[in-house]
Amino acid sequence: MPITVNGQTITDAELEREIQRLAQQRQGQTAPREQEPFLQHMQQKKLRREAEDHAIGRILLAMEAAHRFPEVPQEEIDRIYEEAYGKRPAGSQDEEQSRRRQIKGYIRVQMLLGTCTQAVEAPDDNQIFQHYMRHREEFTRPELVHASHIVKHLKEGEPDAAARLALESARDELRQGKAFAEVAASSSDCPDRGGDLGTFPRGQMVDEFDDVVFSLKDGECSEIFQTQFGLHIAMVHERIPPQEVPLEEVREQLRQHLMQERQTNAVEALIAELREKATIERG
């Protein structure tokens, strides 16, 4: 159903585009339980409400910007137009005028946002420290392992006897003291770098692989195990425990994050103020 904001209509098509945009932003963030029909329905309703709020907010900002900044420097419009379309008209005269109107509206909104956020104070060192202390668990590097593997790929529908026999032979060579990289180079289906996978946290590999390598000690080799990629033998060269990231390493990152958060809050407060005075009707 269409929504009207101070007489300007948000069509169903415009709202659907906003829903799709938000859905793409959230792609991959949906929890498995949210695939249940009821929860999926509720998630879609929530997404639609968010899309409506975003669309209404954009219109209110554009209207307020047009009210506060009726004039926009022509040279700024020309500069952005030329950056996007070149110096020559990119289409008919009507298309060019439409694009210039869009650019003018964009510049007005940026001027409004600049005015809205210019009074926002940057966080001081004490505020940054307090945020760091409240969220210390977020500033911890996860446990890492440096591991190598020997793998024999399995073909769907074929028995794994030959692959398992090859890995048992490789395991015997390792037990006899042969270097892991040397055995991997001669026996693995992925022999590059002697099977060295580098250093990685839990979650970068498939669960079956993580479960094995994160249970091994430094210098320890696993027994033969299976993942969706085939049969493996893994060796852990080094385990690196979780480490807290010092404040000094993230101070500037936190300063920027908190500043952006404050600016976002200022814009949201402006939109809330504009909504209180607006006439919003749902068809």
Stockholm file with secondary structure:
# STOCKHOLM 1.0

chainA/1-283         MPITVNGQTITDAELEREIQRLAQQRQGQTAPREQEPFLQHMQQKKLRREAEDHAIGRILLAMEAAHRFPEVPQEEIDRIYEEAYGKRPAGSQDEEQSRRRQIKGYIRVQMLLGTCTQAVEAPDDNQIFQHYMRHREEFTRPELVHASHIVKHLKEGEPDAAARLALESARDELRQGKAFAEVAASSSDCPDRGGDLGTFPRGQMVDEFDDVVFSLKDGECSEIFQTQFGLHIAMVHERIPPQEVPLEEVREQLRQHLMQERQTNAVEALIAELREKATIERG
#=GR chainA/1-283 SS CCEEETTEEECHHHHHHHHHHHHHHTTTCCCGGGGSHHHHHHHHHHHHHHHHHHHHHHHHHHHHHHHHCCCCCHHHHHHHHHHHHCSSCCSCHHHHHHHHHHHHHHHHHHHHHHHHHTTCCCCCHHHHHHHHHHTGGGGEECCEEEEEEEEECCCTTSCSHHHHHHHHHHHHHHHTTCCHHHHHHHHCSSCGGGGEEEEEETTSSCHHHHHHHTTCCTTCBCCCEEETTEEEEEEEEEEECCEECCHHHHHHHHHHHHHHHHHHHHHHHHHHHHHHHSCEEEC
#=GC SS_cons         CCEEETTEEECHHHHHHHHHHHHHHTTTCCCGGGGSHHHHHHHHHHHHHHHHHHHHHHHHHHHHHHHHCCCCCHHHHHHHHHHHHCSSCCSCHHHHHHHHHHHHHHHHHHHHHHHHHTTCCCCCHHHHHHHHHHTGGGGEECCEEEEEEEEECCCTTSCSHHHHHHHHHHHHHHHTTCCHHHHHHHHCSSCGGGGEEEEEETTSSCHHHHHHHTTCCTTCBCCCEEETTEEEEEEEEEEECCEECCHHHHHHHHHHHHHHHHHHHHHHHHHHHHHHHSCEEEC
//
